[in-house]
Amino acid sequence: MKLINSFGPNPRMVRMFMLEKNITLPVVNIDILAGENRQSAYTQKNPTSQTPSLELDDGRVIAETVVICEYLEELHPTPALIGTTSVERAEARMALRRMELNACEYMYNGFRFGPGLELFKDRVRCLPDAVEGLNAKGADGLKLADSLLKGQTFLCGNRLTIGDLVLYCCIDFCASAGFKVAPDLTHLHAWLERINSRPSASASLSPNWSEVGLRG
């Protein structure tokens, strides 16, 4: 089994997940900035051309970051980043979906159609006129995150879960592209400091992130 890896916030999230769980896998790196993920050698493995992917020993390929993490957690259940009981898993998935649907997708599309337009305009359908609204919706999602973090260490109380990693990698990446996190979101800023202090936060960054100028 090997991880097909690249620069970017989603591959970083899987790397961070693996670091938190002390999972080590062989890694094959591809250059998404040069469009290597759009070439047939990769799209035959993952037709959506997105990264990362997990290639199993029998040649089957698992894609989508959360699905990869779910699979790895089944193989390596401790420390649990989704949950050890049905209730814990439900809480983690609820927090994750709230962050994905209310914050992350808006923020990522605000990047793709705005600061990242030159990179994405010939790769996906872009809506540059929607950037302002997308960023506003993303900011609304962060307000929700701030309210959920009130009185809590993480999104699921004292448990670090996959939703924390997804949200953190999104905010850290988009902030490096110019997205502003409102200063009055004090619970969210305190949470960001807590996640930033974890060894996995710095260790999961791509080696070339400073050259690219984005935290992916």
SELUM-613244 format. One record per residue (C-alpha): residue in three letters; y, z, x. Coordinates in pm, 1 decimal. Layout:
BEGIN
+------+----------+----------+----------+
! code !       c2 !       c3 !       c1 !
+------+----------+----------+----------+
!  Ala !        Y !        Z !        X !
...
+------+----------+----------+----------+
This chain:
BEGIN
+------+----------+----------+----------+
! code !       c2 !       c3 !       c1 !
+------+----------+----------+----------+
!  Met !      0.0 !      0.0 !      0.0 !
!  Lys !    346.8 !    -87.9 !    128.9 !
!  Leu !    706.0 !    -69.5 !     13.6 !
!  Ile !    903.1 !   -393.8 !      9.4 !
!  Asn !   1242.7 !   -255.1 !     92.2 !
!  Ser !   1603.4 !   -371.3 !    131.1 !
!  Phe !   1961.9 !   -256.8 !    137.9 !
!  Gly !   2090.4 !   -135.9 !   -199.6 !
!  Pro !   2117.6 !    170.4 !   -421.9 !
!  Asn !   1788.7 !    113.7 !   -603.8 !
!  Pro !   1577.5 !     82.8 !   -287.7 !
!  Arg !   1767.8 !    384.6 !   -156.8 !
!  Met !   1669.4 !    584.2 !   -464.2 !
!  Val !   1300.5 !    512.9 !   -404.8 !
!  Arg !   1339.9 !    604.4 !    -37.5 !
!  Met !   1513.4 !    927.6 !   -137.6 !
!  Phe !   1236.9 !   1001.9 !   -388.4 !
!  Met !    977.0 !    949.6 !   -116.4 !
!  Leu !   1164.3 !   1169.5 !    129.3 !
!  Glu !   1188.8 !   1451.0 !   -123.8 !
!  Lys !    812.9 !   1426.1 !   -179.5 !
!  Asn !    725.5 !   1379.6 !    190.4 !
!  Ile !    562.4 !   1043.1 !    120.5 !
!  Thr !    537.1 !    794.5 !    406.8 !
!  Leu !    444.0 !    429.8 !    349.2 !
!  Pro !    448.2 !    114.6 !    559.3 !
!  Val !    773.5 !    -70.6 !    492.9 !
!  Val !    855.7 !   -441.6 !    490.3 !
!  Asn !   1229.5 !   -508.2 !    492.9 !
!  Ile !   1388.3 !   -815.6 !    337.5 !
!  Asp !   1750.1 !   -928.1 !    360.5 !
!  Ile !   1894.2 !   -938.9 !      9.8 !
!  Leu !   2246.5 !  -1008.6 !    138.9 !
!  Ala !   2113.0 !  -1335.4 !    279.7 !
!  Gly !   1925.5 !  -1404.5 !    -45.1 !
!  Glu !   1575.3 !  -1356.4 !     95.5 !
!  Asn !   1475.0 !  -1189.6 !   -230.8 !
!  Arg !   1555.5 !  -1516.2 !   -411.8 !
!  Gln !   1308.7 !  -1717.9 !   -204.6 !
!  Ser !    963.9 !  -1809.3 !   -334.0 !
!  Ala !    782.5 !  -1588.3 !    -82.5 !
!  Tyr !    927.6 !  -1288.1 !   -263.1 !
!  Thr !    965.1 !  -1415.7 !   -619.0 !
!  Gln !    592.3 !  -1490.3 !   -622.9 !
!  Lys !    546.3 !  -1116.7 !   -583.4 !
!  Asn !    833.9 !  -1010.2 !   -811.9 !
!  Pro !    964.1 !  -1285.7 !  -1042.8 !
!  Thr !   1283.5 !  -1090.6 !  -1122.6 !
!  Ser !   1373.5 !  -1105.6 !   -749.4 !
!  Gln !   1488.5 !   -743.1 !   -758.7 !
!  Thr !   1411.9 !   -485.3 !   -493.0 !
!  Pro !   1228.5 !   -269.8 !   -413.7 !
!  Ser !    868.4 !   -350.1 !   -496.2 !
!  Leu !    548.0 !   -166.5 !   -420.2 !
!  Glu !    260.8 !   -389.1 !   -303.9 !
!  Leu !    -78.8 !   -230.8 !   -357.9 !
!  Asp !   -378.0 !   -275.1 !   -131.5 !
!  Asp !   -536.4 !   -520.9 !   -376.0 !
!  Gly !   -225.0 !   -740.9 !   -373.7 !
!  Arg !    -86.4 !   -635.4 !   -709.7 !
!  Val !    284.6 !   -560.6 !   -711.5 !
!  Ile !    463.0 !   -285.8 !   -902.3 !
!  Ala !    835.9 !   -333.5 !   -954.2 !
!  Glu !   1121.7 !   -140.0 !  -1120.3 !
!  Thr !   1242.3 !    169.1 !   -936.7 !
!  Val !   1149.7 !    427.3 !  -1198.3 !
!  Val !    804.1 !    276.1 !  -1248.0 !
!  Ile !    744.4 !    288.6 !   -871.7 !
!  Cys !    846.1 !    654.0 !   -866.4 !
!  Glu !    624.8 !    734.6 !  -1166.4 !
!  Tyr !    329.4 !    571.7 !   -989.1 !
!  Leu !    395.3 !    759.9 !   -665.7 !
!  Glu !    425.6 !   1089.8 !   -852.1 !
!  Glu !     84.4 !   1034.6 !  -1007.8 !
!  Leu !    -60.0 !    986.0 !   -660.0 !
!  His !    141.6 !   1270.7 !   -507.8 !
!  Pro !    209.3 !   1522.7 !   -785.6 !
!  Thr !    376.0 !   1787.0 !   -567.9 !
!  Pro !    654.6 !   1859.6 !   -525.9 !
!  Ala !    713.6 !   1732.4 !   -877.8 !
!  Leu !   1027.4 !   1525.5 !   -932.2 !
!  Ile !    932.3 !   1430.0 !  -1286.0 !
!  Gly !    737.6 !   1730.4 !  -1404.2 !
!  Thr !    417.2 !   1929.4 !  -1404.0 !
!  Thr !    391.0 !   1973.0 !  -1782.1 !
!  Ser !    446.5 !   1744.7 !  -2078.9 !
!  Val !    768.7 !   1928.3 !  -2163.0 !
!  Glu !    902.1 !   1904.9 !  -1807.1 !
!  Arg !    822.6 !   1534.5 !  -1791.6 !
!  Ala !    991.2 !   1475.2 !  -2127.3 !
!  Glu !   1303.8 !   1663.2 !  -2014.1 !
!  Ala !   1319.9 !   1465.6 !  -1689.0 !
!  Arg !   1279.1 !   1132.6 !  -1866.1 !
!  Met !   1538.6 !   1228.2 !  -2126.7 !
!  Ala !   1792.8 !   1313.9 !  -1856.9 !
!  Leu !   1708.8 !    993.0 !  -1671.0 !
!  Arg !   1755.8 !    771.1 !  -1976.1 !
!  Arg !   2082.8 !    938.7 !  -2063.7 !
!  Met !   2217.5 !    863.0 !  -1718.7 !
!  Glu !   2080.4 !    509.0 !  -1702.5 !
!  Leu !   2202.9 !    407.4 !  -2046.2 !
!  Asn !   2538.5 !    585.2 !  -2048.9 !
!  Ala !   2655.7 !    563.7 !  -1689.0 !
!  Cys !   2453.6 !    372.7 !  -1430.8 !
!  Glu !   2411.6 !     33.3 !  -1596.5 !
!  Tyr !   2782.3 !     15.3 !  -1680.0 !
!  Met !   2882.9 !    117.4 !  -1329.3 !
!  Tyr !   2645.0 !   -125.7 !  -1159.9 !
!  Asn !   2762.4 !   -415.1 !  -1376.1 !
!  Gly !   3122.0 !   -316.0 !  -1309.9 !
!  Phe !   3038.7 !   -360.5 !   -941.3 !
!  Arg !   2847.2 !   -687.0 !   -984.5 !
!  Phe !   3119.7 !   -848.1 !  -1191.0 !
!  Gly !   3406.5 !   -697.6 !   -987.9 !
!  Pro !   3389.2 !   -603.8 !   -617.3 !
!  Gly !   3046.9 !   -767.4 !   -583.8 !
!  Leu !   3135.1 !  -1088.8 !   -767.3 !
!  Glu !   3126.1 !  -1313.3 !   -459.9 !
!  Leu !   2772.5 !  -1198.1 !   -386.5 !
!  Phe !   2642.5 !  -1214.6 !   -743.5 !
!  Lys !   2828.7 !  -1506.3 !   -904.5 !
!  Asp !   2566.0 !  -1763.1 !   -804.4 !
!  Arg !   2270.8 !  -1528.4 !   -858.2 !
!  Val !   2314.7 !  -1378.3 !  -1205.4 !
!  Arg !   2533.6 !  -1442.4 !  -1508.3 !
!  Cys !   2856.7 !  -1254.7 !  -1439.4 !
!  Leu !   3127.1 !  -1145.4 !  -1682.7 !
!  Pro !   3433.5 !  -1068.6 !  -1468.9 !
!  Asp !   3653.3 !  -1023.7 !  -1776.6 !
!  Ala !   3437.0 !   -725.4 !  -1874.1 !
!  Val !   3492.2 !   -520.1 !  -1558.1 !
!  Glu !   3763.5 !   -292.4 !  -1696.8 !
!  Gly !   3559.6 !   -203.7 !  -2004.2 !
!  Leu !   3241.3 !   -156.1 !  -1802.9 !
!  Asn !   3412.9 !     83.6 !  -1565.6 !
!  Ala !   3557.9 !    275.5 !  -1860.6 !
!  Lys !   3212.1 !    303.9 !  -2018.8 !
!  Gly !   3070.5 !    418.9 !  -1686.5 !
!  Ala !   3342.3 !    684.4 !  -1666.4 !
!  Asp !   3247.6 !    799.2 !  -2016.0 !
!  Gly !   2889.1 !    835.0 !  -1898.1 !
!  Leu !   3002.1 !   1052.1 !  -1609.2 !
!  Lys !   3183.7 !   1275.5 !  -1855.0 !
!  Leu !   2852.8 !   1318.5 !  -2032.9 !
!  Ala !   2684.2 !   1402.0 !  -1701.3 !
!  Asp !   2956.3 !   1658.0 !  -1628.4 !
!  Ser !   2896.9 !   1826.8 !  -1964.9 !
!  Leu !   2521.0 !   1834.9 !  -1910.1 !
!  Leu !   2564.8 !   1992.0 !  -1567.1 !
!  Lys !   2776.7 !   2281.9 !  -1692.1 !
!  Gly !   2603.4 !   2603.0 !  -1587.9 !
!  Gln !   2317.0 !   2408.4 !  -1427.2 !
!  Thr !   2222.0 !   2325.2 !  -1071.7 !
!  Phe !   2069.7 !   1989.0 !  -1166.8 !
!  Leu !   2033.4 !   1778.8 !  -1480.8 !
!  Cys !   1716.0 !   1969.0 !  -1568.9 !
!  Gly !   1832.4 !   2319.9 !  -1490.6 !
!  Asn !   1706.6 !   2437.6 !  -1151.6 !
!  Arg !   1471.5 !   2141.7 !  -1106.3 !
!  Leu !   1573.4 !   1841.7 !   -899.7 !
!  Thr !   1436.2 !   1542.3 !  -1090.1 !
!  Ile !   1436.9 !   1165.8 !  -1078.4 !
!  Gly !   1746.9 !   1150.3 !  -1300.1 !
!  Asp !   1949.1 !   1332.9 !  -1035.5 !
!  Leu !   1843.6 !   1081.1 !   -771.1 !
!  Val !   1918.2 !    778.6 !   -990.3 !
!  Leu !   2261.8 !    908.2 !  -1083.4 !
!  Tyr !   2347.1 !   1017.2 !   -729.7 !
!  Cys !   2257.0 !    684.7 !   -568.5 !
!  Cys !   2458.0 !    501.6 !   -834.2 !
!  Ile !   2771.1 !    715.4 !   -795.0 !
!  Asp !   2754.1 !    717.1 !   -414.7 !
!  Phe !   2717.6 !    338.4 !   -402.0 !
!  Cys !   2984.8 !    257.5 !   -659.9 !
!  Ala !   3230.2 !    507.0 !   -512.2 !
!  Ser !   3198.2 !    328.8 !   -177.6 !
!  Ala !   3296.6 !      8.5 !   -362.5 !
!  Gly !   3608.5 !    168.4 !   -509.1 !
!  Phe !   3489.4 !    334.9 !   -830.8 !
!  Lys !   3683.5 !    656.6 !   -888.0 !
!  Val !   3510.4 !    968.0 !  -1019.0 !
!  Ala !   3766.4 !   1160.6 !  -1223.4 !
!  Pro !   3875.1 !   1475.8 !  -1035.4 !
!  Asp !   3855.0 !   1691.4 !  -1348.2 !
!  Leu !   3476.5 !   1646.3 !  -1367.6 !
!  Thr !   3429.7 !   1967.7 !  -1173.2 !
!  His !   3063.1 !   2025.2 !  -1262.8 !
!  Leu !   2978.9 !   1672.3 !  -1150.4 !
!  His !   3168.9 !   1707.3 !   -822.2 !
!  Ala !   2991.5 !   2035.5 !   -745.6 !
!  Trp !   2658.9 !   1865.7 !   -821.2 !
!  Leu !   2752.0 !   1575.9 !   -590.1 !
!  Glu !   2816.9 !   1823.7 !   -309.8 !
!  Arg !   2478.9 !   1983.7 !   -367.3 !
!  Ile !   2297.2 !   1650.2 !   -354.4 !
!  Asn !   2500.0 !   1535.5 !    -53.7 !
!  Ser !   2383.1 !   1841.4 !    138.0 !
!  Arg !   2015.1 !   1752.3 !     97.1 !
!  Pro !   1861.1 !   1592.1 !    408.8 !
!  Ser !   1722.6 !   1308.4 !    194.7 !
!  Ala !   2074.5 !   1196.1 !    101.7 !
!  Ser !   2169.1 !   1084.6 !    452.0 !
!  Ala !   1815.8 !    994.5 !    562.3 !
!  Ser !   1774.3 !    750.6 !    271.6 !
!  Leu !   2076.5 !    536.8 !    361.9 !
!  Ser !   2005.6 !    191.2 !    505.2 !
!  Pro !   2063.7 !    175.2 !    881.1 !
!  Asn !   2327.8 !    -96.9 !    832.0 !
!  Trp !   2519.6 !     64.9 !    546.8 !
!  Ser !   2832.0 !    126.8 !    754.0 !
!  Glu !   2839.3 !   -237.1 !    868.6 !
!  Val !   2808.6 !   -353.9 !    507.6 !
!  Gly !   3065.4 !    -97.6 !    395.9 !
!  Leu !   2858.8 !     19.7 !    100.3 !
!  Arg !   2635.6 !    322.4 !     70.3 !
!  Gly !   2306.6 !    159.7 !    -17.0 !
+------+----------+----------+----------+
